[in-house]
Amino acid sequence: MPHFSKIKTTIAVGVMSAMALISIACSGANKDATATPLTAQQPTATAITASSGTTTGTGVPTPPATGVPVSNPVAGMSSLDIIKSQEQVFIDLFKNTINTVVRIDTVTRSGAGEGSGWVWDTTGNIVTNYHVVDGATKIDVYLYDGRQYAGRVVGFNSDADLAVVKIDLAPGETLQASKIGNSSELQVGQMSIALGNPYGNDFSMTTGIVSAVGRLIPSGFSNFAIPSVIQTDTAINPGNSGGPLLDIEGRVIGINTQIRSESGSNSGVGFAVPVDLAKRVVPNLIENGEHVYSFMGIRGLELENTMRAGLGLKNGQQGAYITSVEANTPAQKAGLKGDSGSFGVNGAPVNPQYDGDLITAVDGRQVNSMDDLIAYLALNTSPGDDIVLTVLRGGQEELIVLTLTQR
């Protein structure tokens, strides 16, 4: 069976999911490449003189002289010119962002390891994966320009597979911080670029596209899953863990963490922790050394046709179906009801009674699946917050207020 090979990723949320077997895909003892926050300038269009024409003051080539064929007469550029223009975008992106990426070497009781990271801010905070520095007794951080520093972990969150490593700068010394994007705005088909140190090879770049968004993957450290994970076909290999996944403008959109592989190497399916999650977790790690998540205390499933029929719902009805409610949790105190039947360890129905609650919205936002609910809790709430759940119970819609606690 295919397995998840780590570049790890984990995140703790208030809804629990079934565990999945994940093996570490790091180079060395327990690490993978981590990247530093990139301070990247947005690539700008450059004037290109087409081999078949001239360039105007606007930077747009004019049509070629009569009798000279071009493959794209509308733009006035040859196919070769278009390819060269794309090449230049990637060349400029690498030059503008590589100084925000780092290589991380570690020593643990089980041996040495390598990973990647990226510069979060100009004061020396580096973001990487938790599994890159887990158990490290010695951490060395290398910049692209040759500078080397001793690093120390100031905070980590194993459920999100995120950690912050601090390096001490000399007086007057500066770092280039990463340009940070918004993972919530990603669309399938957008270009994605990975920077890092695969297999311990310094500072390389691979390109591809965002092949899926909103994935939910096992954290590998607990029963909680990471929400809104980015799937990409950009080549990610052991050693890339902790490094940045960028958009075409050089903005960090994710932290490379896992690959799905039969062999332990890239097979076209990689996963990255969404940067929107890092934007919530990392500041708390820097300030407090930890990050806490909201907790409801339910287990549930996404609806499928057999469940819809059992619940007496119309075809196409969506939501998060509660299979069980944990004792002494916010969900129990709020009066949420789970299915009185039985379900397997992996959540599969064994003898369901179809009498549990179906959550269809949270705070007025539609919930189509458990993934949606988990993502909302992780990215929009904190312990102590009140949320309003829209629930279908016995065919009737109810509003239930629930006060979240700390997981």
C-alpha positions in Angstrom: 0.0 0.0 0.0 1.1 3.5 -0.6 2.3 5.2 2.6 2.9 8.8 3.7 6.5 9.5 3.9 7.4 12.5 6.1 8.4 15.6 5.4 6.2 15.7 8.3 3.1 17.6 9.0 0.8 17.7 12.0 -1.8 19.9 13.5 -3.9 19.7 16.5 -7.6 20.6 16.1 -10.6 20.0 18.2 -12.0 17.2 16.1 -10.3 13.9 16.2 -9.6 11.7 13.1 -8.4 8.2 12.6 -4.7 7.7 12.7 -2.7 6.7 9.7 0.7 5.1 9.4 3.3 7.7 8.4 7.0 7.0 7.9 9.6 9.7 8.1 11.0 10.8 4.8 14.0 12.8 6.1 17.6 12.6 5.1 19.4 11.2 8.1 18.1 10.5 11.6 14.8 12.3 11.7 14.9 15.4 9.5 13.8 16.8 6.2 14.5 20.0 4.4 13.1 23.2 6.0 12.9 26.5 4.3 13.3 30.1 5.5 10.7 32.7 5.0 11.3 34.3 1.7 11.5 38.0 1.2 10.8 37.9 -2.4 10.0 40.8 -4.7 7.1 40.2 -7.1 8.6 39.3 -10.5 7.9 42.1 -12.9 7.5 41.8 -16.7 10.7 42.6 -18.5 10.9 44.0 -22.0 11.9 41.2 -24.3 12.9 41.8 -27.9 11.4 39.1 -30.0 13.7 37.5 -32.5 11.1 38.3 -35.1 10.3 41.9 -34.1 11.2 45.0 -32.1 10.3 46.2 -28.6 8.1 49.3 -27.9 8.5 51.6 -25.0 5.8 49.6 -23.1 7.9 46.5 -23.2 5.6 44.7 -25.6 7.3 43.5 -28.8 5.8 45.0 -32.0 4.8 42.7 -34.9 7.8 41.6 -37.0 8.6 42.8 -40.4 6.5 41.6 -43.3 7.3 38.1 -44.3 8.7 37.0 -40.9 6.4 34.3 -39.4 5.6 34.2 -35.7 3.7 31.6 -33.8 1.8 34.1 -31.7 1.0 37.1 -33.9 -1.4 38.6 -31.2 1.4 39.1 -28.7 4.0 39.5 -31.4 6.3 37.0 -29.6 7.7 33.8 -30.9 7.3 30.5 -29.0 10.9 30.7 -28.0 10.5 34.2 -26.6 7.5 33.1 -24.5 9.6 30.2 -23.1 12.5 32.5 -22.4 10.2 34.9 -20.6 8.9 32.2 -18.4 12.5 31.0 -17.7 13.4 34.5 -16.6 10.5 34.6 -14.1 11.9 31.5 -12.4 15.5 32.8 -12.5 14.4 36.1 -10.9 12.3 34.3 -8.3 15.2 32.1 -7.2 17.5 35.0 -7.0 15.0 37.1 -5.0 14.0 34.4 -2.5 16.9 32.0 -2.0 18.5 34.1 0.7 15.4 33.5 2.8 15.8 29.7 2.8 18.1 27.8 5.1 19.6 24.4 5.4 19.3 22.8 8.9 21.7 20.1 10.0 21.0 18.3 13.3 22.5 15.7 15.6 20.3 13.4 17.6 20.9 10.3 19.7 20.2 8.2 16.6 22.5 10.1 14.3 22.6 13.1 12.0 19.9 14.6 9.9 19.2 17.4 7.4 16.2 19.5 6.6 15.2 22.9 5.4 13.6 26.1 6.8 12.7 29.6 6.0 13.3 33.0 7.6 10.2 34.2 9.4 11.5 37.6 10.5 14.6 39.7 10.5 15.4 39.0 14.1 16.5 35.4 13.5 13.4 33.3 13.8 13.4 30.3 11.4 10.4 28.2 10.6 10.8 24.5 9.9 9.0 21.2 10.6 8.9 19.8 14.1 10.2 16.4 12.8 13.3 18.1 11.4 14.4 19.2 14.9 12.7 16.6 17.0 15.2 15.2 19.6 18.1 17.3 18.3 21.0 17.9 20.6 22.8 20.1 18.1 21.4 22.4 15.4 23.4 24.1 12.7 21.7 26.6 10.3 23.2 27.5 7.0 22.3 30.4 4.8 22.7 30.5 1.0 25.3 33.3 1.3 27.6 31.0 3.4 26.8 32.2 6.9 26.5 29.6 9.5 24.8 29.7 12.9 24.1 27.6 15.9 20.3 27.2 16.3 18.1 26.5 19.3 14.4 25.5 19.3 12.3 28.2 21.0 8.9 26.5 20.4 7.3 23.7 18.6 3.8 22.3 17.9 4.0 18.6 17.0 0.4 18.4 16.0 1.1 20.9 13.2 4.6 19.6 12.6 5.9 23.1 13.0 8.8 24.5 15.0 10.7 27.7 15.3 14.5 27.7 15.5 16.3 30.9 16.7 19.7 32.0 15.5 21.6 34.9 17.1 22.7 37.7 14.8 25.7 39.9 15.4 25.1 43.6 16.0 24.1 45.2 12.8 23.7 41.9 11.0 20.4 41.4 9.1 18.4 38.7 7.5 16.0 38.8 4.5 12.6 37.7 5.7 10.1 35.8 3.6 7.2 37.2 1.8 4.2 35.4 3.1 1.0 34.7 1.1 -2.5 33.4 1.8 -3.1 29.7 1.4 -6.9 30.3 1.6 -6.8 32.0 -1.8 -5.1 29.1 -3.6 -6.7 27.5 -6.6 -6.0 24.2 -8.3 -3.7 24.8 -11.3 -1.7 27.6 -9.8 2.0 27.3 -10.1 4.0 26.2 -7.0 7.7 26.3 -6.4 9.6 24.4 -3.7 12.9 25.6 -2.3 15.1 23.5 0.0 17.8 21.0 0.4 16.6 17.6 -0.9 18.9 14.7 0.1 21.3 17.2 1.7 22.0 18.9 -1.6 22.2 22.6 -0.9 19.6 25.0 -2.1 17.7 23.6 -5.0 14.4 24.6 -6.7 11.6 22.5 -8.2 8.4 23.7 -9.9 4.9 22.3 -10.5 1.3 23.2 -9.8 -1.1 23.1 -6.9 -2.9 19.8 -7.6 -5.5 20.0 -4.8 -6.4 22.1 -1.8 -8.3 21.5 1.4 -6.7 18.1 2.0 -6.9 16.5 5.5 -3.9 14.4 6.4 -2.8 12.6 9.5 -0.4 14.6 11.7 1.7 11.5 12.5 2.0 12.6 16.2 -1.5 12.3 17.5 -5.1 11.4 16.7 -5.6 14.9 15.3 -5.2 15.8 11.6 -3.9 18.8 9.7 -6.6 20.7 7.9 -6.5 22.6 4.6 -3.3 20.9 3.5 -2.0 21.8 0.0 -1.3 19.0 -2.4 1.2 19.6 -5.1 3.0 17.8 -7.9 6.1 19.9 -7.3 9.0 17.5 -6.7 9.5 17.2 -2.9 12.0 14.7 -1.5 13.6 13.8 1.8 15.5 16.9 3.0 12.8 19.3 1.6 10.9 19.0 4.9 10.4 22.4 6.5 11.2 24.3 3.4 8.8 26.8 1.7 6.3 26.1 -1.0 6.0 29.4 -3.0 3.6 30.9 -5.4 4.7 32.4 -8.7 5.3 35.8 -6.9 7.7 34.2 -4.4 5.3 34.3 -1.5 5.3 31.4 1.0 2.0 29.5 0.7 2.9 26.3 2.6 5.6 24.4 4.5 6.6 21.1 2.7 6.0 18.2 5.0 5.0 14.9 3.5 5.1 12.9 0.3 2.9 10.0 -0.8 5.2 7.4 -2.1 5.7 3.7 -2.7 9.5 4.0 -2.5 10.1 6.9 -0.1 11.0 9.4 -2.9 8.9 11.9 -4.8 6.1 10.3 -6.8 4.2 13.4 -7.9 2.1 13.8 -4.7 3.5 16.1 -2.0 1.8 17.9 0.8 2.4 21.2 2.5 1.1 22.6 5.8 -0.9 25.7 4.8 0.8 29.0 5.6 -2.5 30.4 7.1 -2.1 27.8 9.8 1.5 28.8 10.3 0.4 32.4 10.7 -1.7 31.4 13.7 0.8 28.9 15.2 4.3 30.5 14.7 3.7 33.8 16.6 2.5 31.8 19.6 5.6 29.6 19.4 7.9 32.6 19.4 6.1 34.3 22.3 5.0 31.4 24.4 6.8 28.4 23.2 3.6 26.6 22.4 0.3 26.9 20.6 -3.1 25.6 21.8 -6.1 24.5 19.7 -9.8 24.7 20.2 -11.5 21.5 21.1 -15.1 20.2 20.7 -14.9 16.5 21.6 -16.6 14.7 18.7 -15.8 12.1 16.1 -17.6 12.1 12.8 -17.8 11.2 9.2 -18.6 12.8 5.9 -22.0 11.8 4.5 -22.3 9.1 1.8 -25.4 7.7 0.1 -26.0 4.9 2.5 -25.8 7.3 5.5 -28.1 9.7 3.7 -30.7 7.0 3.2 -30.4 5.9 6.8 -30.9 9.4 8.1 -33.8 10.1 5.7 -32.0 12.9 3.9 -32.3 13.9 0.3 -29.6 13.1 -2.2 -26.8 15.7 -2.2 -27.3 16.7 1.5 -23.9 17.5 3.0 -22.5 18.0 6.4 -20.4 16.5 9.3 -22.2 13.5 10.8 -21.4 12.9 14.5 -20.6 9.3 15.2 -19.7 9.8 18.9 -19.4 12.5 21.6 -16.6 12.3 24.1 -17.5 12.5 27.8 -16.9 15.7 29.7 -16.3 17.8 26.6 -17.8 20.9 25.2 -19.8 18.8 22.8 -21.4 16.8 25.5 -22.1 19.9 27.6 -23.8 21.6 24.6 -26.0 18.6 24.1 -24.7 17.3 20.8 -25.7 13.7 20.1 -23.7 11.0 18.4 -24.9 7.8 16.7 -26.0 5.2 19.3 -24.7 2.4 17.0 -21.2 1.1 16.6 -18.3 2.2 14.4 -14.9 0.6 13.7 -11.5 1.9 14.8 -11.1 3.6 11.4 -14.5 5.2 11.7 -16.3 2.9 9.3 -19.9 2.1 10.2 -20.4 -1.4 11.8 -23.9 -1.2 13.2 -25.1 2.4 12.8 -28.5 3.6 14.1 -28.5 6.9 12.1 -29.7 8.9 15.1 -26.8 11.2 15.5 -26.6 15.0 14.8 -25.6 16.3 11.4 -23.7 19.6 11.5 -24.4 21.7 8.4 -23.0 25.0 9.4 -20.7 26.7 12.0 -21.1 30.4 12.7 -23.2 30.7 9.6 -20.6 29.1 7.3 -21.6 26.0 5.4 -20.1 22.8 6.6 -19.9 20.1 3.8 -17.7 17.6 5.6 -15.7 16.9 8.8 -12.7 18.4 6.9 -14.6 21.7 6.7 -15.3 21.7 10.4 -11.8 20.8 11.4 -10.3 23.5 9.2 -12.7 26.1 10.6 -11.8 25.3 14.2 -8.0 25.4 13.5 -7.9 28.5 11.4 -10.6 30.7 12.9 -11.1 29.9 16.6 -9.4 29.8 20.0 -10.1 28.1 23.3 -12.9 30.0 25.1 -14.7 31.1 21.9 -18.4 30.5 21.5 -19.4 29.0 18.2 -23.0 28.5 16.8 -23.6 25.2 15.2 -26.5 24.6 12.8 -27.6 21.0 13.4 -30.1 18.7 11.7 -31.7 16.4 14.4 -34.6 14.1 13.5 -35.2 16.1 10.4 -35.5 19.4 12.2 -32.9 22.2 12.1 -31.6 23.5 15.5 -29.0 26.1 16.5 -26.6 25.0 19.3 -24.2 27.3 21.1 -20.9 25.6 22.1 -18.1 27.0 24.2 -14.7 25.7 23.0 -12.0 24.5 25.4 -8.4 23.8 25.0 -7.5 20.5 23.5 
